[in-house]
Amino acid sequence: MTNKTLAIVGIVSYILSVITSAENLEGNYIASTFLIVISGILTTLFIVTATIRLWKEAKHISIILASSAIILFLLTIIQEVTLPAYGSPIIIFSNVSKVIYFIATIGAIVKLFKAK
């Protein structure tokens, strides 16, 4: 897989993760379970492969991408288990980590497009 192909996989995985996160008014996911699993596998594949590929060229992007994905994963689990009230610190940290993950993903995709 070339760097440009990996960047396209990153774009597709992010768009797919946004699509599969849609919920109805009761809080149930609209997307099928199969699509959610495919999205998770594709996102994990992108994060691991991009972290490995960018390690020598852009170590800071690799570290931020991997750590923000892990932190977002852990905060999402905590949020699903505890069901915190709106405005609680868990929700605020989760939203901040989503923004950091988005910026790190964009940085990794741009770096992969520019790499040889």
N, C-alpha and C positions, 0 to 999 in steps of 0.2 A: 504494500500500500504506500503510495507516494504521499508527500506532505500535503499536496493540494487535495488529494482524495480524502485524507484524514481531516482536513479543514472542512470539506463538504460534509463529511460524516458528523462533525461537530455541529455544524449549522442544522442539519436534519435532526440530530438528536435533541438539540435545544428546542426546536420548533415542535417536535413530537412530544417532548416533556411538557411544554406549555399546553398543547392541545389535550393531552391526557389528564391534565390537572383540573379540567372543567368539572364543576359540580352542579347539581340541581338545587332547588330550594331546601331540600331536606338534608343536604350535605353528602349525598351519594354521588359517586363518580359516574359521569355520563359515558365515558369511553369503555370499551370492552376490556376484560381482564387480559386477553391476549395482547391487545395494543399497549396496555400499561406495562406488561412484562417485556415486550419488544423495546419499548422506550427505555426501560431501566437497563436492559442488556446493552443497548446501543450507547447510552450515556456512560455506563461503566467502561465499556470498550474505549470510548473516546478519551475519557479522563486518564485511564491507565496508559494508553498508547501515546497520548499527547504529552503526558508527564515524562515518559521514558524518552521520547524523541527530542523534547525541548530541554532536557536536563543539562546537556553540555553547552547549548547556545544561550539559553535564557533560564537559568536556574531559579531566579526569583519568580518568574511566571509559573514554572512547574510547581514550586512550593506553594504559591498562593492558590493555584487551581486545585491541587490535591487536598490541601488543608481546608479550603473553603467548602469543598464538596463533602469532606468528612464531617465538618462542623455542621453544615446544613442538614446532613443525614441524621446526625445525633439530635439536633434540635427539633427536627420534624418528628422523630420517634418520641421525644419527651413531650412535644405538643400533642401528639395523638393519644398518649397514655394519660396525661394529667388533665387534658381539656381545660387550659387556663382561660381566664376571663379576658375580654378584649382590653388591650392596653397594658397587659402584664409584661414583665421583663422578658419572659420567654418568647412572646410574640414579637416584641421589639427586636431582640437579638436575632430571631429567625428572619425577620425582614431585612435587617442589616446584612446578615450573612447571604441572603438571596441577592442583594445588590452587589456584594463583593464577588460572589460566584459568577454573576452575570458579567461583570467587568473582567474578571480573570478568564472567562470563557472567550470573550471578545478578543482579549489580548493574545490568548493562545491561538485562536483562529487567524488573526492578523499575522502573527509571527510564523505560523505554518504556511500561509500563503506566500510570505516573503522569503522563506527558506528555500534553499536549492533542492 
